[in-house]
Every structure is written in C-alpha cells, then in structure tokens.
Amino acid sequence: MTNALTALWLVPLCAALLAARITDRARARLVALVGAGIAFALAVALFVMGVGSGFESVELVATPVVAGFQYHVGIDGLSWVLLPVTAALAFGALLAAPRAGLDGRAAARVLVTDAGLLGCLVALDLGLLTVSWVAALVPVALSVRRGQDRVLAAVIDLAVGGSTALLVAATVALGVHGAQAGLAAPLDLAAHAAIAQSQPAPTWVGVLVLLAALLRMGVFPLHAWVPLAVERGPVHLVVVAVMTPIGSFLLARLALPLFPEVVERAAPLLLGLGVVTALYGALLAVGQHDLRRLLGFVLVSQSGFVLAGIASLNEPSVAGSLLQAAAVSVASSGLVLLAAAIEARAATVDMRRLGGIVRQAPFMASLFLVFALAAVGFPGTVLFVSEDLLVQGLLQGHAAVAATLLVVTAVNGVTLVRAYKRTFLGPSTRHAADLRGFEDLLPRERWVAVTVLVTLLAGGFAAAPLLAVRQGVLSALRPAPSHTPDETAPHPSPPEQPEP
C-alpha cells in the first residue's frame, strides 16, 4: 500500500520531467499519457481494494524528517472516491483535449498538477499537504503567463498567490502551535485533530484555512477567476486544476476536524455565502453567449451548492456535498471538453455564431445533452444521489435554503438545455461561419466522453460504493485519535462516549 500511494503521485511527476525534455510533440504526449494512465490505473486499483475492505481508513506513517515534517500518507472515505476521479480527469484531458498547444511542456504542467492534487488527497501531514497544494497551482500560473491574456494572468496570479499564501501561513502557525502543545510531530494532522478540543489553535488560523478553501472553490466574492479560467484558460489544464474539488476537500480535511468551533461559529455566514454563490452563478450564466464562460458560471453556482451543504454541519448533507463536488467535476469536465472540441472545429464557442451542428455531429450533440442533464441531477445519474443526500440534510433545519437551491438547480437546468438548443439545434444563424465541414467526435474523444457517461450513470444506478464518503465525513466531524497517542497527547484523553 505504501508503494502504491507513493507511485500514485511519483509516476506522473517523473513522467512530467521526461515529457518536458522531449521536443517531439507526439512522443511527449505518449509519455504523458503513459504516466497519467499508470496513475489512473493505480487509483482505480486502490478504489477496488477499498470496495473489498469496506472502505476502512488506512494510515501509513514514515519516520519524521525535519521539524516534524514527515511522509505521512493514508486513504479514507474523503479520498477513496476523489483519487480515481482526479487521476481520470488528468488522463482524459491529455487524451481528449485539442492537440493545438499541447506540447511536451504543456503536457508536463498537466502531470505536475495531477501529481500535486493526488499528493493533497493522500497527505496526512500538513507540510506534505501544503507542498502538494502549491505544486498543483503553480503550473496554472506559469501556463497563463506564457500567453498574451494579461487579464487572465493577473486574475490567476491573485487566486494562486492568495490561496497559497493563506495555506502556507496557516501551516506555519499550526506548526508553531503543535510545537508549543508538545506534539512530537507538530504538523501531523491526526495529532492536531486529537487536541483540537483541549488545546485549540488560534481562531485566526482557522479563518486562514477557510479563506484558502473558499478562494479555491470560487465562492462569491472570491469567484472571478473560475469563469475566466474556464473561458480563456488552456482546456487541458482547466479540466485538471479547476474542476477537481480540492477546495471542498480542504474544508473536510482541515477546517472541520481542526477548527470545529470556528466552523460552527462561521456556519451561518458560510450557509449564506453558499446560497448567494449558487444564485449569483446561476443568474449570470443565463445571460452568457460564450459557451465556455457559461459553463464557468454554472460551476461557480455548483460550488455554492456544495458550500451550503457543508455549512449545514450534519452528516447526510456534508456527505452529499462532498459526493456532489466529485460528481460535478466529472459532468463539468465532460461539458468543457465538448465545448473545447466545438471551438477546435468552429474556431468559436459564441452560441450566436453556432447552430445546426447536430446534423454533422449527432454523437457530440447527444452527449452534450446527457452531460447537461447529469450536471443538474437528472434521475439515474450520480448527481441525483448526491443532491438527494444534500437536500435531505438541509431539510433538517434549513428548509428555506433547500428550497432555494432546488430553484437554482432548475435555473441551471434551463440554462444548460437552452445552451444545447442554441449550439446544436435549429438552422445556422445568419452570423454563423461555414459549418458544413464540422466533424463529429474523433475516436480518442469518444472514448473519453463515453467513459464520463458511464461514470455518471454507474454512480447513479450503483451508488453504494460512492457513499463510502460517509466514513470520511464521520472522521472529519468527530475528533480522531492520534496514531501516536503516547507521544502527541500531553494529557490523557477523556473516555469515549457511546454513540447514540
């Protein structure tokens, strides 16, 4: 297991170093695909092992290295599902994204982002998590800086720099707090969770963690970078770096177990922000003409949906939110990849210049409609299961919020179906370019799109394995015992209370 969790992030990192040195585009892409494919296969193998073991948490501890920083990794209910989803997004982006601009260096940036995200998901040491977090964000900033879009570069720099600075500052503060509390490994997450009630960290540190997560999620008013990145960013990086729900994961991994009182006090504000973000993103998506920008605002709206569920602080809603975040990343990635395929063929995603594409690309049109319906929780898809869990939890004390979010879901559904109609149905508009040569999906694009479709449907009809996220929620909502209680807990732990 140790070797598998190490190879999970090390293989794509090594493949990135190799691909960056290859000048031939075809060979560089092949190396990148092999590296991302191996990581995806390992993630799927770990998920299958989790099914066989009942998704029990597994912790692997290495010897501390410097100042409490250690190679401490593990896998639990929070990461069983996200690992294969994250690895699949990287592999699918490299395989299906338009080849223009995807040279060895661009492929290497995708792989480094993939390695960083996978490192975040398995890290149980705050130092390792922070290093992985930074590694997952830097390639995005470097990529947009190479382009000519100064607005996009400035916005991405603010988002990347802000979230990185916030998390690094929180890590340093938690390390100091852990050392003062007598922890043998001051950055160990399990040790911090064990003393969260008796020796809580300063409130302002929890605020830093919350802000870092909210910025990464794209929650209003920290949302501006998300629609801009989806609209103008390189699609192979956008699918991996923006779609992966690492922001909501940070809330569950750090904020809930380490700062329960901070989260509880901030819950009403977070709930309000979630509702405002969901409404704001949905309403702004209605008026968009650019298909990719429209999808960016729908993604912002879904982030508000997820935040509202987490802020309710009850098990069904939080579990549904985390499952919703993973499912939205799959459906949204499928839609963005199809939008990129349209742009590569028509040289635009302005829906005013499109129309009638269904005649030349019926398979693409059918998949877009299915992905659009899946993104808003159509019955039979995994988002229907996650939204059901989320709404059930919100109804336990937040019925008005649940009703508002259901209205938001309806608005997003209308927006996406309208976008499908404008893009694929009807006659070409008088402004449209000549689309007679428009081609349907290529074989490699079809493989990725069909895989996304199967994932969305399999999660809806056989959702039991995906509900393993509940175990991760339980671990996050309840203080977990340290893996080295004699060394890390300066005071004896209170006796366990029997569960109701």
N, C-alpha and C positions, 0 to 999 in steps of 0.2 A: 504493500500500500504506500509506503514511504516513497519508493521509486516511482510509482505511478503518479503521485501528486507532484513530485519534483519534475518528472518528464512533462507533465501537463503544461507547465509554463516554460520549461527549459528548451523543449523541442522547437516551439515557434520562435523563441529568441535566437537559437542557433541558426535556424533557417533564415531569419531576418538578416543576420550578419553575413550569411553566404549569399543571399539574393542581392543584397546591396552592392556586392563586389562583381556581380555578373552584368556585363554590358548588353548581352543579347536578351531582348525582351522575352522571347518565347521560353528560353531556358530559365530566366529569372522567375517567370510566372510558374513554371513547372516546379521549381524548387519551393516556391512559396506555397503552392497547392499541396505539395507533399508534406511540408511542415504543418500547415493548418489541418490537413486531413488526418495526420497522426494524432494531433491534439484532440480533434473531434472524436476519433475512434477511442482514445483513452477516456474521454469524458463520458461517452456512451457506455463503455465497459464499466466505469465506476457507477453509473446510474443503474445498470443491470445488476451489479453487485448489491447496490442499495435495495433494489426490489427483493432480492433473495434474502437479505438480512433484516428486512422490515425497516430500513432506513434508520438504523441506530447510528447515533453520533460516534465518530471515530476521531480521536486526537492523537497526534504524533508529535513528540517533543524531542528536540535536539539540545545539545549542550549549549548553554549561554556563551556568547562570543564576547561582546564588548558592552559594558554599561547596561546590562540586562537585555540587550538585543539578541534574539535567538531565532533560530529557524524552527518556528513552532507552527505547524500546519495541521489542518484537520478538515473534516467534512461533516456536515449536519443537515438538518432539514432546511436551513436557509440556502445551502449551496448545492444540494443534490440535484435540484431542477435547473438552477441557473448555470451550472457548469456546462452541460451539453448545449443549452440554448446559446450561451456566449460563444463557445467553440464553433457551433454551427453557423452563427452569423458571420464570423470571420471567413470560414471556408466558403460559404455561399457568396459572400461579397467578392472574394477573389475569383470565384468561378463564373459568376453571372454578371458582374459589373462590366460596363463598356470598357473595351481594351484601350481606348484612347487615354493616354496619360498614365496608364498602369505599367510603368517601367519597373526596373529592379528596386529602385529607391522607394517608389510608391508602395510596392508590394511589401517591402521591408517595414515601412511605417505601419501598415496594417498588422503585420505579425507582431511587432513590438507592442502595439495597442492590445492585441489579443493576449499576449503574454502578461502584460500588466493587469488586465482585467481578471484573468484566471488566477494570477497571484493574489489579487484582492479577495477573491472568493474563497481561497483555501487558507489565507493567513489568519492565525490566531494570536499573533504578536503585533502590537500596534506599530512598531517600527517597520516590520515587513509589509504591513498593510499600507502604510504611508508611502514607502518606496514604490510599491506596485501602483498605487493611485497616481503618483507623479508620472511613472513610466507609461501609464495608459493615456495621459493627457498631453504630454509633450509632443508626440508625433502629429497630433491635430494642429497644434500651433505652428509647428515647423512647416507643415504642408501648406497651410493657407498663406503663410508669409512668402512662399515662393511664387504665389500668384500675383495678379495685378489688382485684386479687390482689396483696397485698403480698409474699407468699412468692415468687411467680414474679418479681416486680420485683426483690427482693433477690438471688435466685439469678442472674438475668440480669445485674444490675449487677456482681456479683462476677466472672462469666465474661467479660463485655465489658471491664470495667475491668482485670481481671488480664491477659488476653491483650494488650490494648492497651499497658499499662504495660511488660510484658515485651518486646514487639517494639520499642517506642519506645526503651527503654533499650539494647537490642541495636543498634539503628540508630545511636544517638549514639556508642556505644562503637566500632562499626565505622568510623564516620566519623573519629573521632579516630585510630584505628589506621591507616586509609588515609592520612590526612594525614601521620602520622609515618613511614609507609613510602614517602612521596614520590609517591603517586598523584596524577595531575593531577585526577582526579575521585574524591574519597575515598569516594563512595557507589556507585560503579559496580560492579555485580555481576561482570561479566566480569573486571575488573581485580583484584578481590578473589580470584576463583577462580584467576587466574593466579599469585598469590603465596601461595596457601593452603599450599603445601608448604614454600616457602623462608622465608616470614615469616608464620607462622600467627597469627591473632588469639588473644587470651587465651581459655583454656578456659571461663571462666565466661560469656563472651559466647555461646559455642555452647550452653551449658546454658540460657541465657535463651531462645534460639531454639527449642530442643527443648521447653521448658515451654510456650511460646506455642502451638506446633503441637499438642502433646498436649492442652492445655486446649481448643483449638478443635475438635479431633477428638472430644472427650468420652471420653477414655481413663480407666479407673479409676486412681486415685480422684478424678479431675477430671471425672467424668461426670454429676454430679447435675443439671446444667442441661439436658441434652439430653432425657431423658424428660419432664421437667416442661414444657419449652418445646413439645414435640410434643403433650403432653396439653392444656395450657391456653393456649398462645400463639395469636395470630391466624394462621389457617392460611395466608393469602396471604403473610405474612412468613416463617412457619416453613419453607415449601417452598423459598423462595429462600435465606434466611440460614442455616438449619440443615442442609438437605440437600446443599447444594453442598460438595464435598470440598476446601475451601480449606485445611484443616489439613494433610492429606497432601500437598497441592501445596507448602505452605511447607516441609515436610521435604525434598522433592525439589529445590526451587528454592534454598533457603538452606543447610539443615543438611548435606546430602550433599556439595555442591561446596565450601562454605566451611569446613566443620569436619569433614573426613573422619576425623581421628584421634579427635575427641570422639565421633562417631557410632560408630566402630569399638569404642571402649572401652565405650560405653554399650549396644552391641548386645545382649549377653546380658540386661541389665536390660530393655531395650525388648522383646525377644522374650518374656520372662516376663510383662511387663505386657500384651502383646498377647494371650497365651493366657488370662491371668486375666480380662481385659476381655471376651474372647469368651465364656468360660464364665459369667462373672457376669451379663452381659446376657442370655444365653440362658436361664439358670435363673430369673432374676427375671421374664422375660417369661412363663414358664409359668404363674405364679400370678396374672396380672393379669386383672381383669374389664373394665376400661376399654380399649376397642379402641385409642384413640389412644396411651394410655400403653404398652400392649403393643408397638405399633409403635415407640415411642421406645426401649424396651429392646432390641428387635431391632436397631435402628440402632446402639446402643452396642455390641452384640455384633459387628456387622459392622465397626465401627471397630477393634475388637481384631484381627479377621481381617486387616484392611489393615495395621495396625501390625506384626503378626508378619511379614508378607511383606516389608515394607520393612526390618525389622531383620535379615533374613537376609543382606542385602547381596550378593545375586547377581542377575544381570541378569534371568533369567526371573521370579523371584519378585517383584522390585521392579516390573517391568513389569506383571505380573499384578495386583499390589496397586493400582497407580495406575489401571489399567483397571477393576479391581473397584470402586474408590471412585467412579468416574464412573458405572458401571452400577448400583451400589446406590442412588445418588442418584436415578436415573431410576425404578427399580422402587419405591423407598420413597415417592417423591413421588406416584406413581400410587396407592399404597395410602392415603396420608394424605389425598389429595384425595377418594377414595371414602369414607373414614371421615368427612370433613367433610360430604360430601353426605348421608350417613346421619344425621348429627347435625342438619343443617338440616331434615330431614324428620321425624325421630322425636323431636327435642329431647333425645336421649341417645345415647351410644355405650357404655353399660353393657350388655355382652352378656347379662347376666342378665335384662334387660328387652326383649331383642330375640328374633328367631326367626321363621322362616317368611317372611322378606322375599322369598325367591326367587319367590314366587307373583306379587307385584306388580312386582318389579324383576329379571327374569331376566337382562337385559343387564348390569346392575350386578353381580349375583352372579357371572356368568361371568367378567367382567373381574377381579374381586377374586381369584378362584381362580387365574387365569392370572398375575396380578401376584405373588401369594403364592408360586407355584411358581418364577417367574422370580427372585424375591428370594433363593432358596436354590440357584440354579444348575441349574435343570432343563435337560436337554439340548435344544438348539435355541435357547437364549437366550444373550445376550451374557455373562451371569454364568457360564454353563458354561465359556465360553472363558477368562474371566479367572481363575476358580478353578482350571482346569486348569493354566494358566501358573504361578499362585501355588504350587500344591501341588507341581508339578514342581521348582520352585526350592527349596522347603522340604525335599524329599526328599534334596537334596544336602547332607546333614549334619544335618538336623533332622527325621528320620523320625517321632519321637515327637510333635513339635509338629504335623506334618502330619496324623497320625492323630487327634490331639485335636481339631484344627479341623474335620476331616471329621465327627467325632461332634457337634460344636457345630452344624454345618450341618444334620445330621439332626434335632437337637433343635429348631432354629429352624423347620425344615420342618414338624414335627409341631405346633408351637405355632401357626403361621400357618394350617395346614389345620384345626386344631381351632377357631381363631377364626372361620374361614369357616363351619364347620358350626354353631357356636353362634349366629352372626349371621344366616345366610341360610337354613339348612335346618331341618327339623322344624317342629312346631307352635309357635305363640307361647306363651311361658311364662305362668304364671298372674300374674306380676308385670308383664307387658308392657302398655304403653299400647295404645290402639286404633290399629292399624297398617293398617286397611283402606284408608285414603286415601294410603298410601305410594306415591310415584310413582317411576318409573324415571328414568334419567339424562335431563337436558334436552339438546337438540341441541348447545349450546356445551360441555357437559360431555362429551358423547360424542366430539366432535372431539378434545378434549384426551386423553381416555382411549385412543381408537384410535391417536392419534399415539404415545403412550407404548408401546402394544402393538407397533406397527410398528417402533419403535426397538429394543425389546428383541429382537424376532425377527430384524430385519435384521442387528443386531450379532452374532447367533448364527450365521446362515446365510451371512453375507458379512462375516466379521470382519477380513479383510486390511487395510482402511483404518484400523480402530481400533488395529491393532497398531503403528501409527506411533509410539505412545507409547514403543516401544523406543528410538527415536532420542533422545528426551528423557532416557531413563534413562542411555544412554551418555554424554550430555553432563553429566549430574549426577554420575555415578560417576567420571568422569575429569576432571582439571583442564582447563578450557577456556582457550585463548589469549585474551588481551585484544584488544578491537577496535582499541586504540591502543597497540600494544606498545612503541613508542619512548617514549611519554610515561608509561606507567603502570608499566613493569617497570624497577626500578632496576638489576637485574643481568641479564646475558644468560641466556636460558632454556637449560636443558640440552637436548641433542639428543633428538629423539623416538626412542622405542624402537619397533621394528617390532612390529605386532600379531601375536599368536600365530595 
